[in-house]
Amino acid sequence: MEDALAKAHELAQAAGVQLGKITSIEEADTGRSGNRRLMSASAAAMPVEPGTSEVTAGVTITFEIDD
């Protein structure tokens, strides 16, 4: 989110405006809106290997624009 805020400030500066207050923050739909109970039950039966996982999240932040 810090990268997104820096990019928003950079774009505002290029446009000759300043960001005002945040008016909304929305999480992007990941398309994984299944039955969580069913998902956790099937996940319990799956073997888990050590390692790393990458998780990506999307967020949309809307700002007011100040002159």
C-alpha positions in Angstrom: 0.0 0.0 0.0 2.9 2.3 0.6 4.0 1.9 -3.0 0.5 2.8 -4.2 0.4 5.9 -2.0 3.8 7.0 -3.3 2.5 6.5 -6.9 -0.7 8.4 -6.2 1.4 11.4 -4.9 3.7 11.2 -8.0 0.7 11.2 -10.4 -0.9 14.1 -8.5 2.3 16.1 -8.7 2.6 15.4 -12.4 -1.0 16.7 -12.9 -0.3 19.8 -10.8 -2.7 19.0 -8.1 -2.5 17.7 -4.5 -4.2 14.8 -3.0 -6.9 15.6 -0.5 -8.4 13.2 2.0 -9.1 9.6 1.3 -12.8 9.1 0.4 -12.8 5.3 0.1 -10.7 2.2 0.3 -11.9 -1.0 -1.4 -10.4 -4.4 -1.5 -10.4 -6.0 -5.0 -12.5 -9.2 -5.5 -10.1 -12.1 -5.6 -12.8 -14.5 -7.0 -12.3 -16.9 -4.1 -15.7 -16.5 -2.5 -16.5 -20.1 -1.9 -17.8 -21.9 1.2 -15.0 -21.3 3.8 -16.1 -24.2 5.9 -15.9 -26.6 2.9 -12.5 -25.0 1.9 -11.0 -25.4 5.3 -12.3 -29.0 5.6 -10.7 -30.0 2.3 -7.5 -28.1 3.2 -7.1 -30.1 6.4 -6.8 -33.3 4.3 -4.1 -31.8 2.1 -0.4 -32.3 3.0 1.5 -29.1 3.6 5.1 -28.8 2.5 7.5 -26.3 4.0 8.4 -23.3 1.9 7.0 -20.0 0.9 3.9 -18.7 -0.7 3.2 -15.5 -2.5 0.0 -13.7 -1.9 -1.3 -10.8 -4.0 -4.0 -8.4 -2.9 -5.6 -5.5 -4.8 -6.8 -2.3 -3.2 -8.3 0.8 -4.7 -8.0 4.0 -2.8 -10.0 7.1 -3.9 -8.8 10.6 -3.0 -10.3 14.0 -3.1 -8.2 16.4 -5.3 -7.1 19.7 -3.9 -5.9 22.5 -6.2 
